[in-house]
Amino acid sequence: MLVGGLLVILAILVLFLPSPYTIETPGPTQDVLGSSKGSPVIRVRGGQVHHDKGRLLMTTVNARGIPGYPASNLDALVGWADPHATVLPQEAVVPPGQSVEEYKRQEQGDMHGSQKAASAQALAFLKARGYDVSGLRFSMRVADIGGPSAGLMYTLGAIDKITPEQETGGLTIAGTGTMDQKGRVGAIGGIQLKMLGAKRDGATWFLAPAANCSQVAGHVPRGLRDVRVSTLDEAYKALVAIGHGQGEGLPRCTAAKAK
């Protein structure tokens, strides 16, 4: 009896010990055409803002078991039992020994770089289409969100705010992907969880980086339609097509493309 009781106590204690795993779940979304904590996500200076009736959602992943957000063995067990969670070894997500300060600095740096590229590409896109961008400036901010994966949606949001066209057609369109200085859309992590978050928050369309097609094909939630994009130009044309009710012919991630 005594030994059995001690084993039970020991097992309970083990459950609450720090876990060597990271648990990821669908995170909140943010409309880049809207506001975050009372401030515009994308602030425009030096240009006229046009308001779109739809929403452009950037998507995120919640993570525990990363610097500053510890996870227990119990959290990992719950994550393994949750079909909408992903459990990964910590070293697959963050470098071993990374401090809280280093992690936050990296996330903030990645976000700053993403915003800088998004602003530059939005200006270049608008200028190429005849808009006067002299004096036009964008600043972008979402409270408590870091990393580079919002680059595409930031760029589309900035363009949407300047152009008079209702690109979304009043729909809720989500997406993800990095944006580089050549207008290319790059791969991100956690895309299956991000699609779940997009569907949960009302999106019916999801712009997915072509480089992530292997994780997208066969995993798109019912009621959400994915669109494969590899450049800003492709993403903007897809956005306009969706807003005009012509999105069904757009390319999607298929098993063949995922290989």
C-alpha positions as CSV (number, residue, x, y, z in Angstrom):
1,M,0.0,0.0,0.0
2,L,2.7,2.4,1.0
3,V,4.8,1.7,-2.1
4,G,1.8,2.0,-4.3
5,G,0.9,5.4,-2.8
6,L,4.5,6.6,-3.2
7,L,4.5,5.6,-6.9
8,V,1.2,7.5,-7.5
9,I,2.7,10.6,-5.8
10,L,5.8,10.2,-7.9
11,A,3.8,9.9,-11.1
12,I,1.8,13.0,-10.3
13,L,5.0,14.9,-9.5
14,V,6.5,13.8,-12.8
15,L,3.5,15.2,-14.7
16,F,4.2,18.6,-13.4
17,L,7.9,18.6,-14.1
18,P,9.1,20.8,-17.1
19,S,8.6,19.1,-20.4
20,P,11.3,18.8,-23.2
21,Y,8.5,19.3,-25.7
22,T,6.9,22.4,-27.3
23,I,3.1,22.3,-27.6
24,E,1.6,24.4,-30.4
25,T,-2.1,25.2,-30.9
26,P,-4.1,27.6,-33.2
27,G,-3.4,31.1,-32.1
28,P,-5.4,34.3,-32.5
29,T,-5.9,36.0,-35.8
30,Q,-5.7,39.7,-36.5
31,D,-7.3,41.8,-39.2
32,V,-4.5,43.8,-40.7
33,L,-7.1,46.3,-42.0
34,G,-8.3,46.9,-38.4
35,S,-6.9,47.9,-35.0
36,S,-5.0,46.2,-32.2
37,K,-5.5,47.6,-28.7
38,G,-7.0,50.8,-30.1
39,S,-4.3,51.5,-32.7
40,P,-4.4,50.7,-36.4
41,V,-2.4,47.6,-37.3
42,I,-1.2,49.5,-40.4
43,R,-0.9,53.2,-40.0
44,V,-0.7,55.3,-43.2
45,R,1.1,58.6,-43.4
46,G,1.2,60.9,-46.5
47,G,-1.6,59.2,-48.4
48,Q,-5.4,58.9,-48.5
49,V,-6.8,55.8,-46.9
50,H,-9.6,53.8,-48.5
51,H,-11.6,51.5,-46.2
52,D,-12.3,48.0,-47.3
53,K,-15.5,46.3,-45.9
54,G,-13.9,42.9,-45.7
55,R,-11.1,41.5,-43.5
56,L,-7.6,40.3,-44.1
57,L,-6.5,38.0,-41.3
58,M,-2.9,37.4,-40.3
59,T,-2.7,34.0,-38.5
60,T,-0.6,32.9,-35.6
61,V,0.3,29.9,-33.5
62,N,0.2,29.7,-29.7
63,A,3.2,27.9,-28.2
64,R,4.2,26.6,-24.8
65,G,7.5,25.0,-24.0
66,I,9.5,27.9,-25.4
67,P,11.6,30.5,-23.5
68,G,9.3,32.5,-21.2
69,Y,6.4,30.1,-21.7
70,P,7.2,26.8,-19.9
71,A,5.2,23.6,-20.4
72,S,4.9,20.6,-18.1
73,N,4.8,16.9,-19.0
74,L,1.0,17.1,-18.4
75,D,0.7,19.8,-21.0
76,A,2.6,17.6,-23.5
77,L,0.2,14.6,-22.7
78,V,-2.8,16.8,-23.2
79,G,-1.3,18.1,-26.5
80,W,-0.7,14.6,-27.8
81,A,-4.4,13.8,-27.1
82,D,-5.6,17.0,-28.8
83,P,-6.1,16.6,-32.6
84,H,-5.7,20.4,-33.0
85,A,-2.3,20.5,-31.3
86,T,1.2,19.7,-32.4
87,V,3.8,18.4,-30.0
88,L,7.5,18.8,-31.1
89,P,10.9,18.4,-29.4
90,Q,12.0,21.8,-28.1
91,E,15.2,21.7,-30.1
92,A,13.1,21.5,-33.3
93,V,11.5,24.9,-32.4
94,V,14.2,26.9,-30.6
95,P,17.9,26.6,-30.2
96,P,19.0,24.7,-27.1
97,G,19.9,27.0,-24.2
98,Q,18.2,30.1,-25.8
99,S,17.3,32.6,-23.0
100,V,14.0,34.4,-22.7
101,E,15.7,37.7,-23.7
102,E,17.4,36.1,-26.7
103,Y,14.1,34.5,-27.8
104,K,12.2,37.8,-27.5
105,R,14.9,39.7,-29.3
106,Q,14.9,37.2,-32.2
107,E,11.1,37.3,-32.5
108,Q,11.0,41.1,-32.4
109,G,13.9,41.3,-34.9
110,D,12.1,38.9,-37.3
111,M,8.9,41.0,-37.0
112,H,10.7,44.2,-37.6
113,G,12.4,42.8,-40.7
114,S,9.0,41.4,-41.9
115,Q,7.4,44.8,-41.5
116,K,10.2,46.6,-43.3
117,A,10.0,44.2,-46.3
118,A,6.2,44.5,-46.3
119,S,6.4,48.3,-46.4
120,A,9.0,48.4,-49.1
121,Q,7.2,45.9,-51.3
122,A,3.9,47.6,-50.9
123,L,5.4,50.9,-52.0
124,A,7.1,49.3,-54.9
125,F,3.9,47.5,-56.0
126,L,1.9,50.7,-55.8
127,K,4.5,52.8,-57.7
128,A,4.7,50.2,-60.5
129,R,0.9,50.7,-60.9
130,G,1.1,54.4,-61.3
131,Y,0.5,55.5,-57.7
132,D,2.4,58.5,-56.4
133,V,4.2,57.1,-53.4
134,S,6.4,60.2,-52.6
135,G,5.9,60.9,-49.0
136,L,3.8,57.8,-48.4
137,R,4.8,55.8,-45.3
138,F,3.5,52.7,-43.6
139,S,4.1,51.7,-40.0
140,M,2.9,48.3,-38.8
141,R,2.3,46.9,-35.3
142,V,0.4,44.1,-33.6
143,A,0.7,43.9,-29.8
144,D,2.2,40.7,-28.4
145,I,2.9,39.0,-31.8
146,G,6.4,38.4,-33.2
147,G,8.1,36.5,-35.9
148,P,8.3,37.0,-39.7
149,S,5.2,35.1,-40.9
150,A,2.8,38.1,-41.3
151,G,4.8,39.6,-44.1
152,L,2.5,38.7,-46.9
153,M,-0.7,39.9,-45.1
154,Y,1.0,43.1,-44.0
155,T,1.9,43.9,-47.6
156,L,-1.5,43.1,-48.9
157,G,-3.1,45.2,-46.1
158,A,-0.9,48.2,-46.9
159,I,-1.8,48.0,-50.6
160,D,-5.5,47.6,-49.8
161,K,-5.5,50.7,-47.7
162,I,-4.2,52.9,-50.6
163,T,-6.1,51.4,-53.5
164,P,-9.8,52.5,-53.9
165,E,-10.8,49.0,-55.1
166,Q,-12.6,46.8,-52.5
167,E,-10.2,43.9,-53.0
168,T,-11.8,41.6,-50.5
169,G,-15.3,42.1,-51.8
170,G,-16.5,42.2,-48.2
171,L,-15.2,38.7,-47.5
172,T,-12.9,37.4,-44.7
173,I,-9.6,36.2,-46.3
174,A,-6.8,34.8,-44.2
175,G,-3.2,33.9,-45.1
176,T,0.4,33.6,-44.1
177,G,3.9,33.8,-45.5
178,T,7.1,35.7,-45.2
179,M,7.8,38.6,-47.6
180,D,11.3,39.2,-48.9
181,Q,12.9,42.2,-50.7
182,K,12.1,40.7,-54.1
183,G,8.4,40.2,-53.5
184,R,8.7,36.5,-52.9
185,V,6.4,34.7,-50.5
186,G,8.3,32.3,-48.2
187,A,7.5,29.3,-46.1
188,I,6.4,29.5,-42.5
189,G,5.8,27.0,-39.6
190,G,2.6,25.8,-38.1
191,I,0.5,26.3,-41.2
192,Q,-2.0,23.6,-40.4
193,L,-2.7,25.2,-37.1
194,K,-3.0,28.6,-38.7
195,M,-5.6,27.3,-41.1
196,L,-7.6,26.0,-38.2
197,G,-7.4,29.4,-36.5
198,A,-8.5,31.1,-39.8
199,K,-11.5,28.9,-40.2
200,R,-12.4,29.4,-36.5
201,D,-12.4,33.1,-36.9
202,G,-14.6,33.2,-40.0
203,A,-12.2,33.0,-43.0
204,T,-13.4,31.2,-46.1
205,W,-10.2,31.7,-48.1
206,F,-6.6,31.1,-47.2
207,L,-3.5,32.3,-49.1
208,A,-0.8,29.7,-48.6
209,P,2.9,29.9,-49.6
210,A,3.7,27.5,-52.4
211,A,6.7,26.3,-50.3
212,N,4.2,25.0,-47.7
213,C,2.1,23.0,-50.0
214,S,3.3,19.7,-48.6
215,Q,1.8,20.6,-45.2
216,V,-1.4,22.1,-46.7
217,A,-2.5,19.5,-49.2
218,G,-5.0,17.2,-47.5
219,H,-5.2,19.3,-44.3
220,V,-7.4,22.2,-45.3
221,P,-10.4,22.5,-42.9
222,R,-13.9,22.0,-44.3
223,G,-15.3,25.3,-45.4
224,L,-11.9,26.9,-46.1
225,R,-10.5,27.1,-49.6
226,D,-6.7,27.4,-50.0
227,V,-4.9,29.3,-52.7
228,R,-1.3,28.6,-53.6
229,V,0.9,31.8,-54.0
230,S,4.6,32.3,-54.4
231,T,4.9,36.0,-55.1
232,L,3.2,39.2,-54.1
233,D,1.8,39.7,-57.6
234,E,0.2,36.3,-57.5
235,A,-1.2,36.9,-54.0
236,Y,-2.7,40.3,-55.0
237,K,-4.3,38.9,-58.2
238,A,-5.7,36.1,-56.1
239,L,-7.1,38.5,-53.6
240,V,-8.8,40.6,-56.3
241,A,-10.2,37.4,-58.0
242,I,-11.7,36.2,-54.7
243,G,-13.2,39.6,-54.0
244,H,-14.8,39.6,-57.5
245,G,-16.3,36.1,-57.0
246,Q,-13.8,34.5,-59.4
247,G,-11.7,32.6,-56.9
248,E,-12.7,29.0,-57.7
249,G,-10.2,28.8,-60.7
250,L,-7.3,29.8,-58.6
251,P,-4.5,27.3,-58.0
252,R,-4.5,25.3,-54.8
253,C,-2.1,23.1,-53.0
254,T,-2.4,19.6,-54.4
255,A,-0.7,16.3,-53.7
256,A,1.3,16.6,-56.9
257,K,2.5,20.1,-56.0
258,A,3.3,19.0,-52.5
259,K,6.0,16.6,-53.7
